[in-house]
Amino acid sequence: MAIEREIAGMRCGEVLAELSDYLDGDLTKARSAQVEAHLHGCDVCERFGSAFASAIQTLRHSGLGFGVADSTVFERLHARLGKATQE
């Protein structure tokens, strides 16, 4: 993100890092309120957050039946991500 704004005591990067937990309802009430306040005050994060939430909702309602992946899937993904960041 080109511009890191601080709104409601949170920087854009913090909000984006916690967006998944926010959507899952895994944040405390206070932290959730802080994320919401930032989203209401930051048009960039609000647009991204809306698109992200829409994508997550579509996946959840798609009926694809995502289950728990075995550990080898995570190991392969982690290895590929590590290679991608080194290139």
C-alpha positions in Angstrom: 0.0 0.0 0.0 1.5 3.3 -1.1 0.0 5.4 1.7 -0.2 4.3 5.4 -2.8 6.3 7.1 -3.5 6.2 10.8 -7.2 6.5 11.5 -8.9 5.4 14.8 -5.6 4.5 16.2 -4.8 1.9 13.6 -2.6 2.1 10.5 -3.8 0.7 7.2 -1.4 -2.3 7.4 -2.7 -3.3 10.8 -6.3 -3.2 9.5 -5.5 -5.3 6.5 -3.5 -7.8 8.6 -6.6 -8.2 10.9 -9.3 -8.1 8.3 -9.7 -11.9 8.1 -10.1 -12.1 11.9 -12.5 -9.2 11.8 -14.7 -10.9 9.2 -14.6 -14.2 11.2 -15.6 -12.4 14.4 -12.4 -13.4 16.1 -11.4 -9.9 17.4 -12.4 -8.5 20.7 -15.3 -6.1 20.7 -13.0 -3.2 21.3 -10.6 -4.2 18.5 -13.5 -4.9 16.1 -14.9 -1.4 16.8 -11.4 0.1 16.1 -11.2 -1.8 12.8 -14.7 -0.6 11.9 -13.8 3.0 12.7 -10.7 2.8 10.6 -12.7 1.3 7.7 -15.3 4.1 7.9 -12.6 6.7 7.9 -10.3 5.3 5.2 -11.7 5.0 1.7 -8.9 2.8 0.5 -9.2 0.2 3.3 -13.0 0.4 3.0 -13.0 -0.4 -0.7 -10.5 -3.2 -0.2 -12.3 -4.5 2.8 -15.6 -4.6 0.9 -14.1 -6.5 -2.0 -12.3 -8.9 0.3 -15.5 -9.5 2.4 -17.5 -10.1 -0.8 -14.9 -12.6 -2.1 -14.9 -14.5 1.3 -18.7 -14.5 1.4 -18.9 -15.9 -2.2 -16.4 -18.7 -1.3 -18.3 -19.6 1.9 -21.6 -19.8 0.0 -20.2 -21.5 -3.1 -20.8 -25.0 -1.8 -17.3 -26.1 -2.6 -17.1 -27.7 0.8 -13.6 -26.5 1.8 -12.4 -28.9 4.5 -9.3 -29.1 6.5 -6.3 -29.6 4.3 -3.6 -32.1 5.3 -0.3 -30.8 6.5 1.5 -31.5 3.2 -0.6 -28.9 1.5 0.5 -26.2 4.0 4.1 -27.4 3.7 4.1 -27.1 -0.1 2.4 -23.7 0.0 4.8 -22.4 2.6 7.8 -23.6 0.5 6.4 -21.9 -2.7 5.7 -18.7 -0.9 9.3 -18.7 0.5 10.7 -19.2 -3.0 8.5 -16.4 -4.4 9.7 -13.9 -1.9 13.3 -14.8 -2.5 13.1 -14.2 -6.2 
